[in-house]
Structure formats: C-alpha cells, structure tokens
Amino acid sequence: MNTFIISSKDLGGALEEANKICKENKIDIFSIEVLEFEKALGIEDVRNIQKTIFLKPFRGEKKALIVKLFAGATIEAQNSMLKLLEEPPFNTLIFLVTSNAQ
C-alpha cells in the first residue's frame, strides 16, 4: 500500500505519524516533499502534483509526498487525485494529512 490518509485533530501528531512511516520505509529526508496549501486544494494544484510525482527520488530508492489538506479540496481536485491515489508510482508513498476525514 502506498497511499495513506491520516485524519486527526492534532495535525502535528498526524505529520509525525507520516514521518514515522517514512522512516520505517527508509526514505531519506531529502526525498520527502511536503506540500501545504493556504486554501482548498484545486485542480491546478493537482496537475502540478501529477507532473512532479513521477520524478526520481533525490536519494535512495523511495520517496514520499505529504499533502497537508487543512482547508480541504475542491470536488474537481478530488476527482483528479483519485487515479493517482489508486495507482501511485511504485516507489512513492503518498500521505494526505487532514483534520477532517470527510
């Protein structure tokens, strides 16, 4: 499994959990990308993620993408992310960190 949704009212704790999983999978700190959006994740943001997610890790064999979804995501962005979340690149762990599982 390469895609995780971490939902918690303690967002700091949720990020710690994502970093713990990265460490367990021996992902180098330089191969972890954290994305945070001031407003809801939009379709253009998802397109940018799709362009970069297939790049090689900076160091090591695996990489991680942690997306902080504190403001949620638009319906269009959710639909666009669906394919990527169902079939992520084999060497990439994707984390969606949110305070609301809905």
C-alpha positions in Angstrom: 0.0 0.0 0.0 1.4 3.4 -1.0 -1.4 5.8 -0.2 -2.3 6.9 3.3 -4.9 9.2 4.7 -4.1 10.5 8.2 -7.0 12.3 9.9 -6.5 13.9 13.3 -7.5 17.0 15.2 -3.8 17.0 16.2 -2.2 17.9 12.9 1.3 18.0 14.4 0.8 14.4 15.5 -0.5 13.4 12.1 2.6 14.8 10.5 4.8 13.0 13.0 3.0 9.7 12.1 3.6 10.4 8.4 7.3 11.0 9.1 7.4 7.8 11.3 6.1 5.7 8.4 8.7 7.3 6.0 11.4 6.4 8.5 10.2 2.8 8.7 10.3 2.6 4.9 13.9 4.1 4.9 13.0 7.2 2.9 15.8 9.8 3.0 14.8 13.1 4.4 15.7 14.8 1.1 13.3 12.5 -0.7 10.3 13.7 1.3 8.3 16.6 -0.2 5.7 18.4 2.0 3.0 20.4 0.3 0.8 22.8 2.1 -1.9 24.9 0.6 -3.3 28.1 2.1 -6.7 27.5 0.6 -8.5 24.4 -0.6 -6.6 22.1 -2.9 -7.5 23.0 -6.5 -7.4 21.3 -9.9 -4.3 23.3 -10.9 -2.5 22.1 -7.7 -3.3 18.5 -8.6 -1.9 19.0 -12.1 1.3 20.3 -10.6 1.5 17.3 -8.3 0.9 14.9 -11.2 3.8 16.5 -13.1 6.3 16.1 -10.2 5.2 12.8 -8.6 6.8 10.6 -11.3 10.3 12.2 -10.8 13.0 10.0 -9.3 13.8 10.3 -5.6 16.6 12.7 -4.6 18.4 10.0 -2.6 17.6 6.3 -2.2 15.0 4.2 -4.0 11.8 5.6 -2.5 10.3 9.0 -1.9 7.3 10.4 -0.1 4.8 13.2 -0.8 3.0 14.6 2.2 0.0 16.8 1.3 -1.5 18.9 4.1 -5.2 19.3 3.3 -6.1 21.6 6.2 -8.6 23.6 4.0 -9.9 20.6 2.1 -10.0 20.1 -1.6 -12.5 21.1 -4.4 -14.6 18.4 -6.0 -12.6 18.7 -9.2 -9.3 18.3 -7.4 -10.7 15.2 -5.5 -11.8 13.6 -8.8 -8.4 14.4 -10.4 -6.5 12.9 -7.5 -8.5 9.7 -7.5 -6.5 7.9 -10.2 -3.2 9.0 -8.7 -4.2 7.8 -5.2 -5.5 4.5 -6.5 -2.3 3.7 -8.6 0.6 5.8 -7.2 4.1 5.3 -8.6 5.6 2.1 -7.2 8.4 4.0 -5.4 6.3 6.7 -3.9 4.4 6.9 -0.6 1.6 9.5 -0.7 0.2 10.9 2.6 -3.0 13.0 2.8 -3.0 14.8 6.2 -6.2 16.3 7.2 -8.2 17.3 10.3 -11.5 16.1 8.7 -11.8 12.6 7.2 -14.8 13.7 5.1 
